[in-house]
Amino acid sequence: MKQFTSAMLFMVLTTALQAQDIHFGVTAGPNLSAVNVSGEDVEQPKSVIGFQIGGFAEFGLSDKISLRPELQYSILGYKFAPEEDLYGFRLRSSYITLPVMVAYSISEKLKVGLVPYVATKLVAKYKFIPYGEEDVENEEEGYFDYSDADNDEFKTVDFGLGAGLGYQILPKFGVNLRYNHGLANIFKVEGTDGSKAYNRLFTLGLSYSIQ
């Protein structure tokens, strides 16, 4: 993991020194996240809506190739819907994420690329979701509020590979659509029944170039 992170940072620094054109900016937008859980007879959780916000630097290497490292604060998670006589469950995790998009310009405005990333989990919280109207009293008493998750069940570091599209709407405004495919098991084996879970994430970001 340390080698993976070091390689990404080395690539960014080397590219910055060779860049012909540099732009800085900010980006933000919604995301749709879930996890893929492995194991026998495992119910797959449902997706939830979150968001991400951060900054980026874009280095032009040639007329067609560019490198765009970002630093993001992201909210991810998943949920199990309530069933008859059974509460639902919602997990919400915050991450600091370093994605690096290696992009190829299809046209003057449209880019496509690969996005390796590494992320560090800051906080994980969970809550139970009420099933029916009989749960109103418990809901009013805060029974279904978020509580801190047990960190013995979740790993701190995540990493993976993504793919993305970028379209420059105006000279300073752009939009990005990405899919991140987590490659690291986010569960600690000793804290679960042996199941493994991997983050899955779709993001839609609006970016503004400051320079």
N, C-alpha and C positions, 0 to 999 in steps of 0.2 A: 504494500500500500504506500509506504514512504517513497519507494522507487517510482511508483506511478505518479505521485504528486510532484516529486522532484523533476521528473521528465517533462511534465506539463509546464512547470515554471521555467525550466531551462529553455523550452521551445518558445515560450512567450518572450523571454528576455533576449534570446538570440534574434528572434524576428523583429523586435523593437529596434535593435541596432541596425538592421538591414532594411527597414521599412522606407519606402519612397514617399508614402503619404500617410498621415496619422490623423484620426478623428476621435474625439471624446464625446460621451453623451450619457444620458440616463434612459432607463427603460422600466416599464411597469405593465402589469396586466393580469388577467385571471388565468387560472390553471384548473385542470381536471385530473385528479390523482386517485390512485388505488394501489393495491398490492396484488401480486400473484402468489398464492400460497400453494406449496407443494405438500404432498402427503396423500395417504389413502383416505377416500371418502371425506375430503375436506371441502367445505362450502367456501366458495370464492366471495370475498366481500365486495360491496358496491362502491362505485366512485363517489367522490365528494369534490365540491368546488372550493378552491383556495385562491391564493394570489402570490405574485412575486414582484419585488421592486429592487432596483440596483443600478449600477453604472457599468459602462463599457469603454473599451479603447479598441479602435479598429485600425489595423495596420495594413496598408496596401503594399503587396509584394511585387505585383506586376499588374498589367491591364486586366487580368482575369482572376488572379488569386489574391485572397486577403485572409487575415487572421483576426478574429474578434474575441478576445478574452473578456469575461464579465465577472462581476462579483455581485451576488444576489442574496437577498433575504427571501426565503420561500416558506409558504405554509402548505404542507401536504397532509394526507391522511386517508382514511377509509372508514366504512361503516357496515354494520350488519343491521338490516331493517328489523323492527320488532315483529314478532309473530304472536299467535294466540297464547296468552298467559306467559309470554316470554319477552323480557325487555330487549330492546336493541342496544347496539354498542357503537360508539363513535370515537375514533382516535384522531387526534390532531397533533402534528409534529412540526416544529420550526427548524429550518436548516439554513446554514450559510453555505452557498454553493458557488463553486468556481467552474463554469463551463467555458470551453474554448472552441469556438466555431471556426473550422477550416473551410472557407467558402470559395466557390467557383461562380463567376458571373456569367449567367446564361445570356443576359442582355444588360443594357445600361442600368436598368432598375431591378432586375430579378436575379437573386442569388440562391444557390443551393449548396448545402455542405454537411459535413459530419461534425458532431459535437461531443467529444469526450468530456466527462465532468467528474469532479470529486466534491463531496459535500460532508459537512460536519453537523450532526444533530445538536441543537441547543436545548430544546425542551420538548417533552412529549406529554400530552394530557389526554385524558379519556373522560367520557361521560356515558351514562346509560340513557336510552331513549324510551320514554313511556309508551305503553301499549295502547291504553284506552282512556276513556273519561274518568274511570275510577282512580287514575293516577294523579288527578289534578291536585289533590291535597299534598301529596308528596312533592309534586313539582313546585308548589308555592313555598314549601319549606326548604327548597334548594337541593332536594335529593338528587336531581338530575343535572346539577351544575358540573362543570369540568373539575377534575381532580388530577394531581400529578401522577403520571404513570410510573410504574416500577422500572427504574433504569436497569435492573438486573435482567430484564427481559429484552431490552433493545440495545443494539450496538450503536456506537457514536458515529462511526464513519460509513459513508455510502459512496459508491462510485459506479460509473456505467458509461454507456455510449448512446448518443442521440443522433437524430437527423433533423435538419431544419430547412425552411424556406424563408427568405427575406425579400421584401419588396419595398422600394423607396418611393413613397407616395409623393412627397415634395422634397426639395433639397435638404431640409432639416428633419423631416418626419418620415419614419418608416414603420413597417409592421412585420413581425416575425411569428411564424408558426413552427413549433417544434414538438418532437416526441422523444422522451428520455426513457431508455430501457435499462433499469438497474441490474447490475451484475453481482452485487454484494448482498448476501443474506442479512436482513436487518434485525433478525431475531438472534439472541444469544441462545445457543443450543441448550445450555444448562438451565435456562429460564423458561423453556417451553417443553412440549411433548416430543420434540424432535422435528417439528415442521419447520420449513424454511419459507421466507417471504421476501419478495423482491419488488422494489418500487417501480411503478409505471406512471408516467406523467405526460400529459399534453399541455402545452402552454401557448398562449396568445399574447404577444407583447407589443406595445406601442413604444417606439424609441424616438428620442429627440437628440439631435447632434448639437452640442454646445460649441464645438470648434471643428 
